[in-house]
Amino acid sequence: MRKLTQIAMMATALLAAPAFAEMKIAVLNYQMALLESDAAKKYAVEAEKKFGPELSKLKGLESSAKSIQDKLIKGEGKLSAADQQKLEHEFKQKARDFQFQSKELNEAKAISDREMLSKLKPKLDQAVEEVLKKGGYDIVLERGAVVDVKPQHDITRNVIERMNQLAR
């Protein structure tokens, strides 16, 4: 029975080989096409300007909390109970502030990213469709699903170029 199954599989593969030889196959890294577009790069710069000051505040808060933590560690056994308690309270407050502000920043950035994606996705989809139509591809595979591919079969650059043209 096992031999019969193997023979049937080999026969199927041999019959299908000519069909695959005639097919035009391409590979696309969809995420790279989106992130490497001019519009996405412009958004990254704008987001850095928009969220940079808040990120700096967070880093300052983190640094301040770390400084307090270091004082607590170095002063262990040397500080009075009141000073120890005051520093612990201060550290906890900084940690809470950091968590709250970090969560707020992450949420604002996520909303902004989703808005950008909703604007860029239709252009990306249109660029992909036009490149596929122009190339006459029968099958397009996501780059992550492919172990290796020859550069001439990767259409990611073509999609990026087309998307950049559409955005102008």
C-alpha positions in Angstrom: 0.0 0.0 0.0 2.8 2.4 0.9 4.5 1.8 -2.5 1.3 2.5 -4.3 0.9 5.8 -2.5 4.5 6.8 -3.3 4.1 5.9 -7.0 0.9 7.9 -7.2 2.6 10.9 -5.6 5.5 10.7 -8.0 3.2 10.4 -11.0 1.2 13.5 -9.8 4.4 15.4 -9.4 5.7 14.5 -12.8 2.4 15.5 -14.4 2.2 18.8 -12.5 5.9 19.8 -13.3 5.1 21.1 -16.8 2.3 23.2 -15.5 4.5 24.8 -12.8 7.2 25.4 -15.4 4.8 27.6 -17.4 3.5 29.5 -14.4 4.9 33.0 -13.6 5.7 33.2 -9.9 6.7 36.2 -7.9 7.5 37.0 -4.3 6.4 40.1 -2.4 7.5 41.4 1.0 4.3 43.3 1.8 5.5 44.9 5.0 8.7 46.1 3.5 6.8 47.6 0.5 4.8 49.6 3.0 7.6 50.7 5.3 10.1 51.5 2.6 7.7 53.8 0.7 8.4 57.5 0.6 5.1 58.2 2.4 5.9 55.8 5.3 9.4 57.4 5.6 7.8 60.8 5.7 5.4 59.7 8.4 8.3 58.3 10.5 10.0 61.7 10.5 6.7 63.4 11.4 6.0 60.9 14.1 9.4 61.5 15.6 8.8 65.2 15.7 5.3 64.7 17.1 6.1 62.1 19.8 9.8 63.0 20.4 9.2 65.5 23.3 6.9 63.1 25.1 9.5 60.3 24.7 12.2 62.7 26.1 10.0 63.3 29.1 9.6 59.6 29.7 13.4 59.1 29.5 13.8 61.9 32.1 11.3 60.2 34.3 13.0 56.9 34.0 16.4 58.5 34.7 15.0 60.2 37.8 13.5 56.9 39.1 16.8 55.1 38.5 18.6 57.8 40.4 16.3 57.4 43.4 16.6 53.6 43.2 20.4 54.0 43.3 20.2 56.3 46.4 18.0 53.6 48.1 20.5 50.9 47.3 23.6 52.9 48.3 21.9 54.2 51.5 20.6 50.9 52.7 21.2 50.7 56.4 22.6 54.3 56.4 19.4 56.2 55.9 17.0 57.1 58.6 13.7 55.3 58.5 12.0 58.6 57.5 14.4 59.3 54.6 14.2 55.6 53.5 10.4 55.8 53.5 10.4 59.2 51.7 12.7 57.9 48.9 10.6 54.7 48.5 7.4 56.8 48.2 9.1 59.1 45.7 10.4 56.1 43.7 6.9 54.5 43.6 5.4 57.8 42.5 7.9 58.1 39.6 7.3 54.5 38.6 3.5 55.1 38.5 4.0 58.3 36.5 6.3 56.5 34.1 3.8 53.7 33.6 0.9 56.0 33.0 2.7 58.3 30.6 4.2 55.4 28.8 0.8 53.8 28.3 -0.6 57.1 27.1 2.3 57.6 24.6 1.9 54.1 23.3 -1.8 54.5 22.8 -1.4 57.8 21.0 1.4 56.3 18.8 -0.8 53.3 18.0 -3.7 55.5 16.9 -1.4 57.6 14.7 0.1 54.4 13.2 -3.4 53.0 12.4 -4.4 56.3 10.7 -1.3 56.3 8.6 -1.8 52.6 7.7 -5.4 53.3 6.7 -4.3 56.1 4.4 -1.4 54.1 2.8 -3.0 50.7 2.5 -5.3 51.6 -0.5 -2.3 53.0 -2.4 -0.2 49.9 -1.6 -3.0 47.6 -2.7 -3.3 49.6 -5.9 0.4 49.4 -6.5 0.5 45.7 -5.9 -2.4 45.1 -8.2 -0.8 47.2 -11.0 2.6 45.5 -10.7 0.9 42.0 -10.7 -1.2 42.9 -13.8 1.7 44.4 -15.7 3.9 41.4 -14.9 1.3 38.8 -15.7 2.0 36.7 -12.6 0.1 33.5 -11.9 1.1 33.1 -8.3 2.5 35.7 -5.8 3.9 34.4 -2.5 4.5 36.4 0.7 8.3 36.7 1.2 8.0 35.3 4.8 6.7 32.0 3.4 9.6 31.5 1.1 13.0 30.2 2.2 15.0 31.7 -0.7 14.2 33.5 -3.9 16.2 34.8 -6.9 16.1 38.6 -7.0 14.4 38.6 -10.4 11.4 37.0 -8.8 11.1 39.5 -5.9 8.7 42.3 -7.0 8.9 44.3 -3.7 11.1 47.1 -5.2 8.7 47.4 -8.2 5.7 47.8 -5.8 7.6 50.4 -3.7 8.4 52.4 -6.9 4.8 52.2 -8.1 3.5 53.2 -4.7 5.8 56.2 -4.7 4.6 57.2 -8.1 0.9 57.0 -7.0 1.6 59.2 -3.9 3.0 62.1 -6.0 
